[in-house]
């Protein structure tokens, strides 16, 4: 066994709890969320400058004024871009990497044990057909992942994602082999999941304004008054990198100096 980090140098985020917290904070600040909704098309003024977006929300179509557009749709970002800019020949160079996971209850966890805020991550070698990755969470929860695939097609929307029974059984077999260890004591499966991570060939995300010349004839207002922006391709690190990406993206949108160097993350020419 090799220890790759120590106390005070590593942390992790529970994606579900973090996203719920973040959504609540955004709504407290007056953000209006249209969900479930689908972006249908863009509108332009007489000079072909972006001025609105048409969407469908609960079966009702409406239009919102829009001079700045941000695409942060993960693995679905290429589809969103192509749908909103049907005349362009530009393609967003992001593909989908599927990953199955299990959230289980640690059979050795005692409810009387107090959570002390510590977190543990274990990266195992490939002895079961894949390299298991374990992450401990509060309340005796264990997250098991590491089983990825490029063969499952990306569905139209995330709610249509269906996990592979074979892959889930492979994860369960791994869990039994690695953590059960107590005769007659099994573990409780809290959640089975399949998610799609947005990946790029370079391994770097894209955090950038998309040049007007790649919008298929659509124009945007200059400077901080307009633009089409994208932030996607973070792979498995999208959740943990989200706050920093959001901060830098907001600076980019507002025409301010960015807090990080993002020249290498520009939209490909």
Secondary structure in CASP SS format (residue, H / E / C, confidence):
PFRMAT SS
TARGET T0000
AUTHOR 0000-0000-0000
METHOD secondary structure of the structure
MODEL  1
X C 1.00
X C 1.00
X C 1.00
X C 1.00
X C 1.00
X C 1.00
X C 1.00
X C 1.00
X C 1.00
X C 1.00
X C 1.00
X C 1.00
X C 1.00
X C 1.00
X H 1.00
X H 1.00
X H 1.00
X H 1.00
X H 1.00
X H 1.00
X H 1.00
X H 1.00
X H 1.00
X H 1.00
X H 1.00
X H 1.00
X H 1.00
X H 1.00
X C 1.00
X C 1.00
X C 1.00
X C 1.00
X C 1.00
X C 1.00
X C 1.00
X C 1.00
X E 1.00
X E 1.00
X E 1.00
X E 1.00
X E 1.00
X E 1.00
X E 1.00
X E 1.00
X C 1.00
X C 1.00
X C 1.00
X C 1.00
X E 1.00
X E 1.00
X E 1.00
X E 1.00
X E 1.00
X E 1.00
X E 1.00
X E 1.00
X E 1.00
X C 1.00
X C 1.00
X E 1.00
X E 1.00
X E 1.00
X E 1.00
X E 1.00
X E 1.00
X C 1.00
X C 1.00
X E 1.00
X E 1.00
X E 1.00
X E 1.00
X C 1.00
X C 1.00
X H 1.00
X H 1.00
X H 1.00
X H 1.00
X H 1.00
X H 1.00
X H 1.00
X H 1.00
X H 1.00
X H 1.00
X H 1.00
X C 1.00
X C 1.00
X C 1.00
X C 1.00
X C 1.00
X C 1.00
X C 1.00
X C 1.00
X C 1.00
X C 1.00
X E 1.00
X E 1.00
X E 1.00
X E 1.00
X E 1.00
X E 1.00
X E 1.00
X E 1.00
X E 1.00
X E 1.00
X E 1.00
X C 1.00
X C 1.00
X C 1.00
X C 1.00
X C 1.00
X C 1.00
X C 1.00
X C 1.00
X C 1.00
X C 1.00
X C 1.00
X C 1.00
X C 1.00
X C 1.00
X C 1.00
X E 1.00
X E 1.00
X E 1.00
X C 1.00
X C 1.00
X C 1.00
X C 1.00
X C 1.00
X C 1.00
X C 1.00
X C 1.00
X C 1.00
X E 1.00
X E 1.00
X E 1.00
X E 1.00
X C 1.00
X H 1.00
X H 1.00
X H 1.00
X E 1.00
X E 1.00
X E 1.00
X E 1.00
X E 1.00
X E 1.00
X E 1.00
X E 1.00
X E 1.00
X C 1.00
X C 1.00
X C 1.00
X C 1.00
X C 1.00
X C 1.00
X C 1.00
X C 1.00
X H 1.00
X H 1.00
X H 1.00
X C 1.00
X C 1.00
X C 1.00
X C 1.00
X H 1.00
X H 1.00
X H 1.00
X H 1.00
X H 1.00
X H 1.00
X H 1.00
X H 1.00
X H 1.00
X H 1.00
X H 1.00
X H 1.00
X H 1.00
X H 1.00
X H 1.00
X H 1.00
X C 1.00
X C 1.00
X C 1.00
X C 1.00
X C 1.00
X C 1.00
X C 1.00
X E 1.00
X E 1.00
X E 1.00
X E 1.00
X E 1.00
X E 1.00
X E 1.00
X E 1.00
X E 1.00
X E 1.00
X E 1.00
X E 1.00
X C 1.00
X C 1.00
X C 1.00
X C 1.00
X C 1.00
X C 1.00
X E 1.00
X E 1.00
X E 1.00
X E 1.00
X E 1.00
X C 1.00
X H 1.00
X H 1.00
X H 1.00
X C 1.00
X C 1.00
X C 1.00
X C 1.00
X E 1.00
X C 1.00
X C 1.00
X C 1.00
X H 1.00
X H 1.00
X H 1.00
X C 1.00
X E 1.00
X E 1.00
X E 1.00
X E 1.00
X E 1.00
X E 1.00
X C 1.00
X C 1.00
X H 1.00
X H 1.00
X H 1.00
X H 1.00
X H 1.00
X H 1.00
X H 1.00
X H 1.00
X H 1.00
X H 1.00
X H 1.00
X H 1.00
X H 1.00
X H 1.00
X H 1.00
X H 1.00
X H 1.00
X H 1.00
X H 1.00
X C 1.00
X C 1.00
X C 1.00
X C 1.00
X C 1.00
X C 1.00
X C 1.00
X C 1.00
X C 1.00
X H 1.00
X H 1.00
X H 1.00
X C 1.00
X C 1.00
X C 1.00
X C 1.00
END
